[in-house]
Amino acid sequence: MKEYTLIVKGKRIPVTYEVYKAYYQEYEHERYLKNKAAKHEHSLEQFREAGVSIEFICLDSLTPVEDEVLESEQLSYFRCCLDKLSAEEQQIIYGIFFEEKTEKQLAQQLQISASAVGYRERKILKALLQKMKGYYK
């Protein structure tokens, strides 16, 4: 029978196969994570060696002001479209997307069937999509 040992503080210690296996699984997993992190980690020195300027890195990570303004306008228009929905339609959309309720939970709350909630959700989303398409024209 093969004898399994681990080195602890410079001394070999006999262990069972299960302990040996668990130790090396954890060791390999740690090595894998370290290698994975090294692939995605970049230092300033690496960029300098590659000839990439720090200004380019900083500017590349910033969101252009135009994008922020456009996103803000889109959200405002979307909220306006939501406000035009009936109270029950708003309750369905807010329940599913903002409160993360299930169709079953909303069905109990609204005292309708879960399939009716799903049908109404699809119908409302289709109408919202059409209204949002009007924004881009």
MOKASUL-V471693 format. One record per pair of residues at least 6 apart in sequence whose C-alpha atoms are under 8 Angstrom apart, sorted by sequence separation. I is the first residue (numbers start at 0). J is the second residue. D is the distance in whole Angstrom. If there is no record, write none. Layout:
{{I:J:D} {I:J:D}}
This chain:
{{5:11:6} {6:12:6} {46:52:7} {94:100:5} {95:101:6} {106:112:5} {4:11:6} {5:12:5} {46:53:8} {82:89:8} {95:102:7} {106:113:5} {4:12:5} {5:13:7} {81:89:7} {105:113:8} {4:13:4} {5:14:7} {103:112:8} {106:115:8} {3:13:6} {4:14:5} {43:53:8} {95:105:8} {103:113:5} {106:116:6} {2:13:7} {3:14:6} {94:105:7} {102:113:5} {105:116:7} {2:14:8} {3:15:6} {102:114:8} {2:15:8} {3:16:6} {5:19:7} {91:105:7} {102:116:6} {4:19:7} {102:117:7} {3:19:7} {91:116:7} {92:120:7} {91:120:7} {88:119:8} {88:120:8} {88:123:7} {81:127:8} {80:127:7} {80:130:7} {80:131:8} {77:131:7} {76:131:8} {76:134:8}}
